[in-house]
């Protein structure tokens, strides 16, 4: 047991290192997780045959959280204007993509029809978590509601792909009839949607009437809700992934205490689930099979990326006329294959269905190509098509975004030498979103107006927007020893790395906000703010 825990810890540490490295090198981090799994799996013969069933169960659970967060992290106010088009893309678009890939495999590669359309079904959906990650990490603002369209589509199209995969797998069963297939499709959609609406309604009712005395129990409740939202409809023949997405989007856009921290929590959980899925994919893969599958995988990937996906997107969105060619090009390109395709391929591998083609290895290669090629080039393609918009905040598409930023208060004292001394407030060049709300002059409290003059000794209370940053900023403390060569020197002489800032000096019980002329004393504790990239160097 101790050995397994040690191996697991080593993998987690390695993944964290890869995450830092990928950010600097521009390599999609999931690609590195996949390679790590392949490296580990190649050392264990028979891993797929012995542990494939367990990997299938773990992957299904992981995809539940990815689907739930696909809805939970989406801000409905931003998504509503494009919800209809996104819904068409996630249903008709997925079906068209699956059909086109199926026809290609049959007519060009010579596969049998059932296997051809099974291949199309598995690979027909786009990866929500990867699209979310790229848009958020790159802060990629896009024109004409492209970001919410992509997020709703990628977050909601996995259920359709799952249903098509389940239907095609049932075709391989003896005695299946057309009526059985029609009922399977109807029950998947109807029971999945009904289950999602009922569970979300019950969850909202519960959340508005329960208060948690201890931190963390709300997160446990949401984990349970996510699992129930899949398992209950699935038990009665419904589409559990569709239900999980519906529950996620309803709860993510319902006001209740501590909602925003839950978005960050599920963002982390989803990242972990992706790591698990890609790592397990690598563990199950057999290198020799991957080599034999590379050519058909490359052929299918090229057709999928440059023909099937663009044709499906064009067929769905072109009739709306408001989507011009450059936007359709970008939407078509941002069709990454990822976690869902992997899970469905693992389900095929563990289903016991005998196939003439190694669909699992082909999906492995397609996902590898998609993450490496498309994932790396999305920012460049967005720029090349002229679809980037620096004035558009991509964070508005997520449910933890707040239009009304929280305000914070700060205070400064006017010195004799201050440029604000003996000046009227209306003559001050105040920064945008900064407001003087109070002037404290001795025992007087003055509510300022434009004609209020400031005097030396006044304490000015300022109001401004709170600071929210997605970067990995950290605070570092450094103490100056008695024999430090910087003792007695000015702050402007103290060396700081690029991206670092000396923000405070702790001197005994006194806290000093320094300027360039502040003298450093022995025993001072220097507090430095270091940006994420600098912190890792």
N, C-alpha and C positions, 0 to 999 in steps of 0.2 A: 504493500500500500504506500509506504513511504517513497519507494522508487517512482511510482506513478505520479505522486504529488510533486516530486522533484522535477520529473519530465514536464508535467503540466506548467509548473512555475517557469521553467526555462523557456517554454514555448511562448508564454505570455510576455516575458521580458524581451524575447526576440521580436515578437510582434510589435511591441512598443518602440523598440529601436527601429524597426522597419518603417513604422509610421512616421517617425522623425526624419528618417533618411529619405523616404519617398517625397515628403514635402519639399525637401531641398533639391532633389534630383529630378522632380517632375514625373516620377514613375508611379503609376497607380498602385496604392498600397495593397489592394486585394490581389494583384498579380503576384506580389511577393509572398502573401499568405498561401496562395495556391502552389507556388514553387516549393515553399517550405513543407507543405503537406505531401507533395510528390517525393521530396527527398526522404521524408520519414517513412512514407508508405513503401518505398522501394526496398527498405531494409526488412520488411515483414512479409514473407511469402504467404499467400493464402488469406490476406487480411480481408479482402472483399467477400470471399466465401464464408469466412467464420463470423465476421462482424457486420456484414452488409445490412442485415435486418435491423441492427441497433442504429447504424448510421442513418437508415431511412427514417426511423422514429425521431432521432435527434434533429435531423434536417427539417422534418415536418414541423416540429415545435419551434425551431428557429424561424421558419417562414411565417408562422403565425404572428410572431412579434414584428416581423418586417412589414407584414400586411396591416397589422393594427396601427403601427406607427405611420404607415403610408397615409392613413386617414387622420390619425390623431395630430400629426404635425402640419396638416394642410389648413390654411386659413380660408374658411368658406367665403368670407366677404370678397377676397381677391379671386377665388376660384369661380364664384357664381357666374360672372360674365362669359366664361368659356366652358362652363360645366357641360353644356349640351354637346359641344364639339368634342370635348375630351371624352365624354361618354360614348360617342360614336366611334372615336378612335380605339377605345378600350374594348369595344365589342365587335362592330363591323370591321374595324381596322385590323384587329387581331385575327378574325376569321379569314379575311382576305389574305393577310400575310401567310397564315398557315396553309391556305389553299394554294397560293402561288408557289411556296416552297415545296409543298407536296407534289404539285405538277412538275416542278423542275427536277425533283429527285426521281420521279417516275420516267419522264420523257428523256432527260439528259443523262442521268446516272444509271437508268435501267432498273430501278428498284421496283419491287412489287407495290401495288397501290396502298394496301394497309400500312406497310412500313413507311412509305413515302409520306402519307398524311399524318402518321404518328410523329415522324421527324418534324414536320411542319408545326404540329400542335405544341410540341415540347419547346420549340425555339421561337414561338410567335410573340411572346410578351417581352416588354422591356423592363429593365431593372430599376425599381423605384429608389432603393437606398443609395445606389451609386449615383443616380441623377441628382438626388437631394444633396449628397455629399459634395459633388463637384460644384453645384450652384452655390451652396453655402460657403464652402472653403475658398472659392475664387471670388465670392461676392459678385457673381456674374449677373449684372442687370441686363435684361433683354427687352426689346421693343414689342409693342402691340400685344401685351398679355401673354407673351411666349412662355415665360417661366411658369406661371400657374397652369397653363395648358399642359406643358410637359409633365409637371408634377402630378396633376390629377390623372392624366392618362397613364403615366408609369405606375402610379400608386394603385390604380383600379383595374389594370388589364390582366393581372395574374389570375383572378378567378376564371376569366374566359379561357385562358390557356390551360388552366387545370381541368376545366370541364371538357374541353376538346381532347385533352390527353386521356382523361378517364373514359370518354366515349370511344376513342380509338383503341384503347386497351381492351374494352369490352367486346370489340369486334373480333378479337382473337379467341374469344370464348365460344365454345360449342353451344348451339341452340339459341343464340341471340337473334332476336327478331327486330324488324324496323320499329314496331310498336314499343319494344323495350328501350330502344335508343331514344325515341321521342319522349317517353316518360322520364328517362334519365335526364335529358336536357331540361324538361319542364320542372322536375323536382329539384334539380340543382339550383336553378334560378329562383323559383318561387319560394321554396323552403329556406334557401339561403338568405334571400332578401327579407322574408317575413321574420326569420329568426333574428337577423341583425336589428331590425326595427323594434321587435319586442324586447330584446336584451338591452338595447340602448335606452329604451324608455324606462325599463326597470332600473337600470344603472343610474340614470339621471334622477329618478325619484329617490333612490337610496342616497345618492351623494348630497342632495339638498336637505337631507334630514339626519345626517350623521356628522359628528365632529370628532376628530381624532385627538386624543390627549397626548399621544407620543408621536414624534416625527418618524416617518418611515412606514407607518401602517397604511397610509394612503397609497403608497407605492405598491405594497403587497396586495392591496385590494385591486388595484388596476392590473397587476399581473394576473390575478385570478379572473378578472373580467375578460381579459384578452384570451385566456385559455378557454373559458366558458363560451365565449362568442364563436369560437371555432368548433369546439367539441359537441355542443348541444345540437346545432343544425346538422353536423356531420353524422350524428347517430341516427337521425331520422331521414337521411338521404339527401340533405341539402348541401349547398356549397359553403363549407366552413370558412374558406378564405374570403368569399364575398361578404359573409356575415361579419367577420373580423374587421374588414375595411369599413363597413357601414357603421359599426359600433365605434370604431376609432374616430371617424370623421364627426359623428354626433357628439361624442364626449370631448373631442378636441376643440369644439366650438361652443361648448356650454360653459357658462361662467360658474365657477365654484372655487373655494379657497385652494391655493397652492396649485393652480392649473399650469402656470408657466414653468415652474420647476419640473413638473412631470414631463414636459416636452423635452427638456434637456436630459432627463433620466432615460426616457425611451430612445432618445437619440444615441445615448451610450449603449443601451441594451441592443439596439438595432445594429450598431457597429460591431458589437461582440458577436451577435448572431451571424453577421456576414463573415466574420473571421472564422467562426466555427464551420459554416457551410463550405467556404472555399478551402479551408484546411482539410476537411473530410473528403472533398472532391479529389484533392491531391492524394490523400491516403488511399482512396479506392482505385485510382488510375494505375494502369500497368504500362510502363514506358514503351514496351515493344508494341502494344496495341495502339498507342498514340501515334507512333511512327507510321503504322499502316493506315491510320485514319486521317492523317494530316492532309493528304491531297483532296479527298472528298469533302473534308471539313473546310478547307480553304475555298473550294469551289462553291459550296453552299453559302459560306460567309460572304463572298463577293456578290453572289446573286442576291442574298438577303439584304445586304447593306446598300447596294447601288441599283437594285431593281425592285425586289418585292416590297421592301419598306417604303421607298419613295412612291411606288404605284399605289399602295394602300393608303398612304397619307394623302396623296393627290386626289384619289377617288373620293375620300371622305371630306376633305377640307376645301378642295377647289370649287365645289358648287356654292360655297358661302361667299366667294368673290372678295371678301375682305382680307384674305390671306394671299399675299403676293408671292412670287416665285422664290425670292430670297428667303422669306420666312419658311416656306414649305421645304426648302433645301435644308435649313437648320433643323427643323422639327424632324425631318427624315433622318438626318445624321445622328441626332441625339436619341438613338434607338438601341441603347446598350443592352446586351444580353448578360444575365448575371444569376443571382441567387435562385430565382424561381425556376429557371431552366435547369439549373443544377439539381434542385430538389426533385423535379419531375423526372429527370434522367435517372436519378438514384432510385426513384420509385419503379421505373421500368426495369432497372437492373435487378431489383429485389422482387419483382412481380412473378418471376418464373416463366414469363412469356418467352418462347424461343424465337429469336430473330436471326435473319441472315446477315444483317449489318450491325456493327457495333455502335449503336446510337449513343451509348454512354460516352465512349471515347471521342466520338465526333462532336458531341455537345461540349465536352471538355475543351477541345481545340477551338471551337467557335467562341466559347466564352473567353478563352485565353486571348484570341485575336481581337475580340470586341473590346475587352478591358484595356489591352495594350494599345490598340490602334485608335479606336474611337474615343476612349476615355482620355487619352493624352491630347487629342486634337480638338476637343469640343471648344475650348477657349479660342483657338486659332480659327476654327471654322466660323464661330460666332462673329469674330472680328472681320474675317474675309467676306462674309455675307452682309456686313454692315448692320448686324442685328444687335450689337451691344449698345447700351444706353447708360452712360455714366450717371445720368440723373434719375435712373430707375433703381430703387432699392429692392434687391431680390429678397431681403428679409421680410418684406411685407406679405410674401406668399406663405409664410409659416405662422402657425397659430400662437406662437409665443411673441409675435410682434405686437407692439403697442403704439398706436398712433399718437397718443398723448404721453410723451416721455415723462418719467418721474422727475420732479424738480428737487434740487438740493440747495441748501443755504450755506453761505460762507461769510466770513467777516474779515475786514482789513482795517487798519488804523492809519489815519492821515498824519503823516509827519510834516515838519516844517519845510523839508526839502521836496515833498511830494509834488508832482506836476498837477495834482488835483487840488492842492491847497489854494483857497480863495478863488475857486472857480464854480460857476453854476453847473448844475447837473445837465442842463440842456446843451451845454458847451462841451461836455465830455464825449470823447470818441469811444463809446462803450461797444464791446463786441456784440454781434448778433446773438439773440436769445439770452442776453444778460441784462438784469434789471436791478436797480437800487431800490430796495423795499423799505429800508429803515435807516435813519441816522441817529445814533446815540451820542448825545453831547452832554457830558456830565450826568445829571439826573434827568435830563430831558429826553423824550422819545419823539422824534420828529418824523412824521410821514412825509416823505419828500415829494416835491413837485419840480417842474422844470426850472423854476426860478430860485430854488433852494441853493444857497451858497454853502460850500463845504469849508470847514476850518480845520486848522491843525489840532490834533487831539480827538477829532471826531472818529467814532467807530462806525464803519459803513457795513451794513448787512446786504449782501448780494444774493440774488436768486438766479440760478441757471439750470440747464438740463443736466440730469445725471449722466455719468459716463458709463456706456455699455460697449464692451469690446469683445470680439470673438477670438482675439489673439491670446497667446499663452504668456501674459505679462506676469512677472514675479517680483517680489520684494526681497532684497538681499541686505543683510546687515554686516557691517565691517567695523571693527573697533580699532582705534588708533592707540598704539602702545606709547609709553612714556618716551621711548627712544625712536619713535617713528620719524622719518625724515620729512613727513608732511605736517607734523605738529608745528604751529606757528606760521604756516603758509596759508594763502588765500584759497577759497574754494575754486576759483578760476584756474589755479595751478594744479588742482588735483586731477589725475588722469582717469578718465572713464572710457569704457569701450563704446564703439559706435552703437547707438540704439539704447544707451544707458543714461540715466539722469539721477543726480543727487537731489533727493526731494526733501530730506529732513535730517537734522542732527539732534540726537538725544544727548544732552549734557546734564548729567545728574537727573534731577526732576524736571528740568526745563526742556521743552521741545522747540527747536529753532527751525523756521523755514528760511533756508539760506539764499543769499544772492552771491554774485561773483566775488564781492569784497569781504564776505564773512571769513573770519580767521578761524582756522581749525586748531583745537586745543588737545593736549594729551588726554586720553580717556574718552574722547568723543566717540559715540556710536553713530556711524554713517549709515543712513538708510537709502539704498539705491533702487530705482525702478529699472528693471531690465526687460526689454522686449523679448518675445518668444524665441526668435532666431538667435539673438545674442545670448540668450540664456543657455542654449545648447552648445555654444561654441567654447 
